[in-house]
């Protein structure tokens, strides 16, 4: 399950889908329930977005290490 949740396509889906729901929820659901839905979905979207950025930084670091290995 962990491998599935950390794959890039799943992270992109979680990020975009939850972001859209977080933006739309206050307009679709009335009152505090809409606000809390937006907050919850926003947190999930932020988590997925941060995981994408973290994975991007690791991939760039690996690429730099590979280039340095090729120079040596």
N, C-alpha and C positions, 0 to 999 in steps of 0.2 A: 504494500500500500504506500509505503514511504517513497519508493522509486516512482510510482505513478504520480504522486502529488508533487514531486520535485521536477517532473519533466517540463520542459519549456512550453509545449502547447497547452498543458493543463494550467500552468501558472498564468499564461496569457488569457485563457478563457476565464479563470477565476478573477483576474484583475479587471478585465473589461466588463464582464457580465455583472459583477458586484458593483462596479463603479456606476454603470447605467442604472441599476436598481436603486443604489443609494441616492442618485440624483432625482430619480422619478418618484420615489416612495412618498415624500412629503406632499406631492401633488395628487397622488392616487389614493392614499390612505389618510384619513382625517385625524387630526389631533396628535396626542403624544405617541400613539402607536406608529404613525408615519415617521415621526422624528426618531424614535428608537430603532425602527427598521433601517432608516438611513444611516444612523450611527453604527449599527451592527454590520451592515453591508460595507460601509466605508472602512471599518477596521479590517475586515477580511480582504478588501481590495488593497488597502495599504500593505498588509502583510504579504500578499502575492506580489505586489509591485516591488517591495523591498527585497524579496527573494529573487526576483528577476535581476535587479541591480546587483545584488550580491553575487549571483551566478555570472553576471557579465564581468564583474571585477576579477573573479577567479579565472575566467576564460582568458581575459587579457593578460593576467599574470602568467598563465601557462604558456601563452603565445610568446611572451617576452623571454621566458626561460628557454623555450625551444629555440628561439633565434640566437640567444646567447650561447647555447650548446652548439649550434651550427657554426658560429664564429670561432669557437675554440678548437 
